[in-house]
Amino acid sequence: MASRKEQKEQARARRLAEERARTEKAQRERRLRMIGGVVLAAIAVVVVAIVVSSGGGSKANGLQKGTAANKTATSVQNLLAGIPQSGARLGNPKAPVTMTYYGDLQCPVCRDFTVKGGFPQLVSKDVRSGKVQVIYRAFQTATQDPAVFKTQQVAALAAGQQQHFWNFAELFYHEQGAEGSNYVNESYLSGLAKQIGELNLSKWQTDRNNQALANQVAGDEQTGSAAGVNGTPTLVFQGPKGKTAAASASVPDYSQLQQAIKQVA
C-alpha cells in the first residue's frame, strides 16, 4: 500500500495532468474560433466581391451598377417607350383626363406608388392609350434639405428638356437610397442620367443651370400649397366632369385610380 506521502504526490500529479488537459483544450478551442473567424471574414469578402461584380447597389447609396442598373433601365424604357413626353408631362397633351402628381423624388411612399402601386398599370393602359396624361409637380416632403430638393428636381427637369423627365424620375424612384443617408449627390444624379441611353449628357449638365427650371420647382411648390397639398404623393384628377383627388390610401392601387378617373371622365 502506498504511503500517505506517495498518495499526495499521485493526487498532485493527477491534478497537474487535468490542468494541462484543460489548458490544452482551451487553447485548441481558441485556435478553432480564430480559424472560424478568419473563414467567416474570407466568406464575407467573397460575398461583397460577388455583389460588387454583379453590379448591385446598396440601399444606402441607392445607385445601381452593372447588371442591376441595366435591368432597371431596360424596365423603365419598356414602360415609357412610345409615350410622348414634354417637360414633366407624360402622355398625349390632348388626353381628356389629367392626373397631376405632386411628388418628392426622395419620398419612399412616392417610390412605392410609382414602382409597385397603381402607377405602372395607369401608364401601361390609360396613358399609353391616350386616355390620361400625367403632369408631375415638385413638392418637398421627405427631402430634408431644400437646396438638395431643388437640385434633384432641376436635374429631372433638365432631362425633361430632352423629353426624358419621366425616365429620370422613374430611375430615381427605382434606385432611391435610404432616408437620411445623404445619398443624393453629384455622383448619384450623374449616374442616373448616364443610365438614360438617349440623353445628351453635355446638354443635360448645361440645362441644369437654367434658372427657369429652378423657378418651375418653386412655382410647383407654391401651386401645391395653394391647392392644400400637405403630403406626397398627392394625386389630383381633372376631366370633363370636374376635379377629384385619388383615394386617400397612401399608395393607391390601379382600381382606386380607375375610380377617380371615372368620376371626372
Secondary structure as UniProt FT lines:
FT   HELIX           4..54
FT   TURN            59..61
FT   HELIX           66..80
FT   TURN            81..82
FT   STRAND          85..86
FT   TURN            87..88
FT   STRAND          89..90
FT   TURN            93..94
FT   STRAND          97..103
FT   TURN            105..106
FT   HELIX           108..111
FT   HELIX           112..116
FT   HELIX           119..121
FT   HELIX           122..127
FT   TURN            128..130
FT   STRAND          132..138
FT   HELIX           146..160
FT   TURN            161..163
FT   HELIX           165..174
FT   TURN            179..180
FT   HELIX           186..194
FT   TURN            197..198
FT   HELIX           201..207
FT   TURN            208..209
FT   HELIX           211..226
FT   TURN            227..228
FT   STRAND          234..239
FT   TURN            240..241
FT   STRAND          242..245
FT   HELIX           254..264
//
